[in-house]
């Protein structure tokens, strides 16, 4: 039986990350994620990793159908370290968000559920949308989608 993903309202604390900001397609984001991890491991910073990969999207069309858009590829870290080139250390701000776990199939369906929920409860959402890639076995992931919201009923 397929596990049903529930929409949750949650608060995400501020997160320190190593990151690369870019613009392009999903394949460009994936290349930047690879560059981030290559730099981290090449410089022996892997013990500073503190969580799964995060993608932040500044484009309304998200998921595998993204055409071209601004993004940030990020890896949560425990503490700052020396960076160079496009790699920067930044703090992702604390957010209140609507969230769903996408397990399989078309990710657009999960986004549609979130945006339907946002509309139903008259919530205001804002960029960037976050996708957290949670490892579930070798080369397998589930994706937590987080859409930041601001509403007077969720202070």
C-alpha positions in Angstrom: 0.0 0.0 0.0 1.3 3.4 -1.0 2.1 5.7 2.0 0.1 9.0 1.8 2.2 12.2 2.3 0.6 14.7 4.6 1.0 18.5 4.3 2.5 20.0 7.4 3.1 23.5 8.6 6.5 23.7 10.3 9.2 26.1 11.4 12.6 25.6 10.0 15.5 27.1 12.0 18.3 29.2 10.5 20.8 26.8 8.7 24.5 27.5 8.0 25.4 26.1 4.5 28.2 25.9 2.0 26.6 26.9 -1.3 26.8 27.7 -5.0 24.4 30.1 -6.6 23.6 29.5 -10.2 21.1 29.9 -13.0 20.0 27.2 -15.4 18.3 23.9 -15.6 18.2 21.0 -13.1 21.3 19.5 -14.8 23.2 22.7 -13.9 22.0 22.5 -10.3 23.2 18.8 -10.2 26.6 19.8 -11.5 26.9 22.5 -8.8 25.9 20.0 -6.1 28.7 17.7 -7.4 31.1 20.6 -7.3 30.2 21.4 -3.7 30.7 17.9 -2.5 33.9 17.6 -4.5 35.3 20.7 -2.9 34.2 19.6 0.6 35.8 16.1 0.3 38.9 17.3 -1.5 39.6 19.7 1.4 38.7 17.3 4.1 35.7 19.2 5.3 33.3 16.2 5.2 33.2 16.1 9.0 31.5 19.5 8.9 28.5 18.3 6.9 25.4 18.5 9.1 22.5 17.3 6.9 21.1 16.4 3.5 21.5 18.5 0.3 19.2 21.5 -0.1 18.2 23.1 -3.4 16.6 26.6 -3.3 14.6 27.7 -6.3 13.7 31.3 -7.2 11.6 30.3 -10.1 7.9 29.5 -10.1 8.2 26.4 -12.3 10.0 24.0 -10.0 10.6 20.3 -10.2 11.9 18.4 -13.2 10.1 20.7 -15.7 12.1 23.8 -14.7 13.2 25.6 -17.8 15.7 28.2 -16.7 15.9 29.8 -13.3 18.0 31.1 -10.4 18.9 28.5 -7.8 21.2 27.8 -4.8 22.7 24.4 -4.2 23.5 24.0 -0.5 25.0 21.6 2.0 24.2 22.2 5.7 27.4 22.6 7.8 28.3 22.7 11.5 30.8 25.6 11.1 32.4 27.9 8.6 35.4 26.8 6.5 37.6 28.4 3.9 36.0 28.6 0.5 37.0 29.8 -3.0 35.5 30.6 -6.3 31.7 30.2 -6.5 31.5 28.4 -3.2 30.2 30.7 -0.4 29.2 30.2 3.2 25.8 31.7 4.0 22.9 31.4 6.5 19.5 30.3 5.2 17.0 32.2 7.3 14.5 30.7 9.7 11.2 30.1 7.9 7.6 29.0 8.5 6.6 26.7 5.6 4.1 24.3 4.2 5.9 21.0 3.7 5.2 17.6 2.0 7.4 14.5 1.5 7.6 13.5 -2.1 8.3 9.8 -2.3 7.7 8.7 -5.9 6.2 9.6 -9.2 5.8 13.1 -10.7 7.0 15.7 -8.3 4.6 18.2 -9.9 1.8 16.3 -8.2 3.3 17.1 -4.8 3.8 20.8 -5.7 0.1 20.9 -6.9 -1.0 19.6 -3.5 1.0 22.2 -1.7 -0.3 25.1 -3.8 -3.9 23.8 -3.5 -3.4 23.9 0.3 -1.9 27.4 0.2 -4.8 28.6 -1.9 -7.5 26.9 0.3 -6.2 28.5 3.5 -5.4 31.8 1.8 -1.7 31.8 2.7 0.9 34.0 1.2 4.0 32.2 -0.1 7.4 33.5 -1.1 10.6 32.5 -2.7 12.8 30.6 -2.4 11.1 27.2 -2.5 13.3 24.5 -0.9 13.8 20.9 -1.8 15.7 18.7 0.7 17.1 15.5 -0.7 16.9 12.9 2.1 18.9 9.7 1.3 17.0 6.4 1.4 19.5 3.8 0.2 22.1 3.8 -2.5 21.3 6.5 -5.1 17.7 6.8 -3.8 16.1 9.8 -2.2 12.9 11.2 -1.0 12.4 14.9 -1.3 10.9 17.2 1.3 9.4 20.2 -0.5 9.2 23.4 1.7 7.3 26.5 0.5 7.9 29.5 2.8 4.6 31.2 3.9 3.6 34.3 5.7 0.2 34.6 7.2 -1.4 36.4 10.1 -2.9 33.0 11.3 0.6 31.5 11.6 2.6 34.0 13.6 
